[in-house]
Amino acid sequence: MKKTIVIHSEFLGRGNDELGEKLMGSFLRKLWAQETKPDRIIFYNTGVRLLAEGSPVLDALDGLYKAGVDLIACGTCTAFLDLRDSIVLGRISDMQEIVASLVNSEEVITV
């Protein structure tokens, strides 16, 4: 079953950003520890910051990447946030591929 996770912010949930950062770190580390992993994780809007230099979750994302999870950053988002040269994990793609990935997934989970 093709599973895709979509992350649209560097924070998990709304409200307190400090709490949201901790929750995102916990989520990604628990996902990394799971036996079953998604096929891909798509990052858009400020979620692309998680793949950039200095991200507090690079350890978990590196583990997911090494386990075969495709990490895809939105190209428009990385350009808008001036992060194109700062992305250190995964790859930068475009909305055409992102849409195709979503419609061809059997399950899409947005966090």
HUNOR-V114936 format. One record per residue. N is the residue number from 1. RES is the residue in one letter. SS is DSSP state (hx for helix, st for strand, lp for the rest). PSI is psi in whole degrees, -180 to 180 (none if undefined). OMEGA is omega in degrees with one decimal (none if undefined). Layout:
n:N res:RES ss:SS psi:PSI omega:OMEGA
n:N res:RES ss:SS psi:PSI omega:OMEGA
//
This chain:
n:1 res:M ss:lp psi:124 omega:178.6
n:2 res:K ss:lp psi:119 omega:179.9
n:3 res:K ss:st psi:137 omega:177.1
n:4 res:T ss:st psi:134 omega:172.7
n:5 res:I ss:st psi:137 omega:178.6
n:6 res:V ss:st psi:126 omega:178.4
n:7 res:I ss:st psi:119 omega:-174.4
n:8 res:H ss:lp psi:2 omega:-179.0
n:9 res:S ss:lp psi:158 omega:174.9
n:10 res:E ss:lp psi:-5 omega:178.9
n:11 res:F ss:lp psi:145 omega:175.4
n:12 res:L ss:lp psi:119 omega:-178.3
n:13 res:G ss:lp psi:175 omega:-179.9
n:14 res:R ss:lp psi:152 omega:179.0
n:15 res:G ss:lp psi:-111 omega:-176.9
n:16 res:N ss:lp psi:119 omega:-177.2
n:17 res:D ss:hx psi:-35 omega:178.6
n:18 res:E ss:hx psi:-44 omega:176.6
n:19 res:L ss:hx psi:-43 omega:179.3
n:20 res:G ss:hx psi:-36 omega:177.3
n:21 res:E ss:hx psi:-44 omega:178.5
n:22 res:K ss:hx psi:-42 omega:179.7
n:23 res:L ss:hx psi:-40 omega:178.6
n:24 res:M ss:hx psi:-43 omega:177.5
n:25 res:G ss:hx psi:-45 omega:178.9
n:26 res:S ss:hx psi:-44 omega:179.6
n:27 res:F ss:hx psi:-51 omega:-176.2
n:28 res:L ss:hx psi:-35 omega:178.7
n:29 res:R ss:hx psi:-38 omega:176.5
n:30 res:K ss:hx psi:-37 omega:176.5
n:31 res:L ss:hx psi:-43 omega:178.0
n:32 res:W ss:hx psi:-38 omega:-177.6
n:33 res:A ss:hx psi:-15 omega:-179.6
n:34 res:Q ss:lp psi:144 omega:175.9
n:35 res:E ss:lp psi:-44 omega:178.8
n:36 res:T ss:lp psi:124 omega:-178.2
n:37 res:K ss:lp psi:158 omega:176.3
n:38 res:P ss:lp psi:163 omega:175.6
n:39 res:D ss:lp psi:-35 omega:-177.4
n:40 res:R ss:st psi:157 omega:170.2
n:41 res:I ss:st psi:126 omega:178.8
n:42 res:I ss:st psi:129 omega:179.9
n:43 res:F ss:st psi:127 omega:174.7
n:44 res:Y ss:lp psi:174 omega:-172.7
n:45 res:N ss:hx psi:-139 omega:-175.8
n:46 res:T ss:hx psi:-4 omega:174.3
n:47 res:G ss:hx psi:-25 omega:179.3
n:48 res:V ss:hx psi:-21 omega:178.4
n:49 res:R ss:hx psi:-24 omega:180.0
n:50 res:L ss:hx psi:-23 omega:-179.8
n:51 res:L ss:hx psi:1 omega:-173.7
n:52 res:A ss:st psi:161 omega:175.2
n:53 res:E ss:lp psi:138 omega:176.8
n:54 res:G ss:lp psi:-3 omega:179.2
n:55 res:S ss:lp psi:136 omega:-179.2
n:56 res:P ss:lp psi:-3 omega:-177.6
n:57 res:V ss:lp psi:18 omega:-178.9
n:58 res:L ss:hx psi:-31 omega:179.0
n:59 res:D ss:hx psi:-49 omega:-179.8
n:60 res:A ss:hx psi:-43 omega:-179.9
n:61 res:L ss:hx psi:-36 omega:176.1
n:62 res:D ss:hx psi:-42 omega:176.9
n:63 res:G ss:hx psi:-43 omega:177.3
n:64 res:L ss:hx psi:-43 omega:178.6
n:65 res:Y ss:hx psi:-47 omega:179.6
n:66 res:K ss:hx psi:-22 omega:176.6
n:67 res:A ss:lp psi:0 omega:175.6
n:68 res:G ss:lp psi:7 omega:178.3
n:69 res:V ss:lp psi:128 omega:178.4
n:70 res:D ss:st psi:119 omega:179.8
n:71 res:L ss:st psi:116 omega:-172.6
n:72 res:I ss:st psi:121 omega:177.4
n:73 res:A ss:st psi:137 omega:176.4
n:74 res:C ss:st psi:123 omega:-178.9
n:75 res:G ss:hx psi:-41 omega:178.4
n:76 res:T ss:hx psi:-40 omega:-179.1
n:77 res:C ss:hx psi:-44 omega:179.9
n:78 res:T ss:hx psi:-36 omega:178.1
n:79 res:A ss:hx psi:-46 omega:-178.7
n:80 res:F ss:hx psi:-40 omega:-178.6
n:81 res:L ss:lp psi:7 omega:179.4
n:82 res:D ss:lp psi:47 omega:-178.1
n:83 res:L ss:lp psi:4 omega:-175.7
n:84 res:R ss:lp psi:-39 omega:-178.2
n:85 res:D ss:lp psi:0 omega:-176.9
n:86 res:S ss:lp psi:-7 omega:-179.7
n:87 res:I ss:st psi:122 omega:-175.3
n:88 res:V ss:lp psi:-12 omega:178.3
n:89 res:L ss:lp psi:151 omega:177.8
n:90 res:G ss:lp psi:-153 omega:-177.3
n:91 res:R ss:st psi:159 omega:178.6
n:92 res:I ss:st psi:134 omega:179.6
n:93 res:S ss:st psi:-170 omega:-177.2
n:94 res:D ss:lp psi:172 omega:-176.4
n:95 res:M ss:hx psi:-29 omega:178.2
n:96 res:Q ss:hx psi:-47 omega:178.8
n:97 res:E ss:hx psi:-39 omega:-179.8
n:98 res:I ss:hx psi:-46 omega:178.4
n:99 res:V ss:hx psi:-45 omega:179.3
n:100 res:A ss:hx psi:-41 omega:178.4
n:101 res:S ss:hx psi:-42 omega:-178.9
n:102 res:L ss:hx psi:-46 omega:-176.5
n:103 res:V ss:hx psi:-20 omega:178.5
n:104 res:N ss:lp psi:-1 omega:176.4
n:105 res:S ss:lp psi:146 omega:176.2
n:106 res:E ss:lp psi:-24 omega:178.5
n:107 res:E ss:st psi:131 omega:177.1
n:108 res:V ss:st psi:127 omega:180.0
n:109 res:I ss:st psi:124 omega:178.8
n:110 res:T ss:st psi:129 omega:177.6
n:111 res:V ss:lp psi:none omega:none
//
